[in-house]
Amino acid sequence: SQTIHQWPATLVQPVGSPLSLECTVEGTSNPNLYWYRQAAGRGLQLLFYSVGIGQISSEVPQNLSASRPQDRQFILSSKKLLLSDSGFYLCAWSVGAGLTDTQYFGPGTRLTVL
Amino acid sequence: AQSVTQPDIHITVSEGASLELRCNYSYGATPYLFWYVQSPGQGLQLLLKYFSGDTLVQGIKGFEAEFKRSQSSFNLRKPSVHWSDAAEYFCAVGAHNNDMRFGAGTRLTVKP
């Protein structure tokens, strides 16, 4: 069966520090991968999605970036965190070229920027 | 691009009462529609989805949703709410280009 992992589960970082959040998927090949952010009291905002290694699409301009160095690994990064980067970050995966498949979510990373 | 609106930010119901969570979407073609649930501090879990066919969709945990094209709606219902249903619920609409948009969510509180 497929599983999705995210780490760390929680993170507290000072403003201006770098960030690296990792997401890995097991049990499937060539998944579509997604990074979402959920700010306090708000819904999910799609940040990035990837349909293959090295293929990243960005939905919103920001100081975050994403990379997909391996088929089932998706990394969210920042060189310098802002206070507004605080939130709950969710990674998700799906299979297939269209949305006939469901997105499956990881447990999330709670990021607090102080 | 498609969009989705959940008009109710927070709903409180008594345990055993019926529930309806509203979802309205905007999309030029027949959308793919989803309802997800998020327990506190957790990721999202799929409750049900609609792609085509029967407009009344049954999901897990006793939930159902009905797609009404004329109203651009996909409301989630449950006949009798349990305390464990307290969570945040997200409606999502998917387009044919693999794009997915989520609503802002509705937080459900269940009173004993």
Interface residues (C-beta under 8 A of the other chain):
Chain A: N32 Y34 Y36 R42 G43 L44 L46 Y49 V51 L90 A92 A97 G98 L99 T100 T102 Q103 Y104 F105 G106 P107 G108 R110
Chain B: Q6 Y32 F34 Y36 G41 Q42 G43 L44 Q45 L46 K49 F51 F90 G94 A95 H96 N97 N98 D99 M100 R101 F102 G103 A104 G105
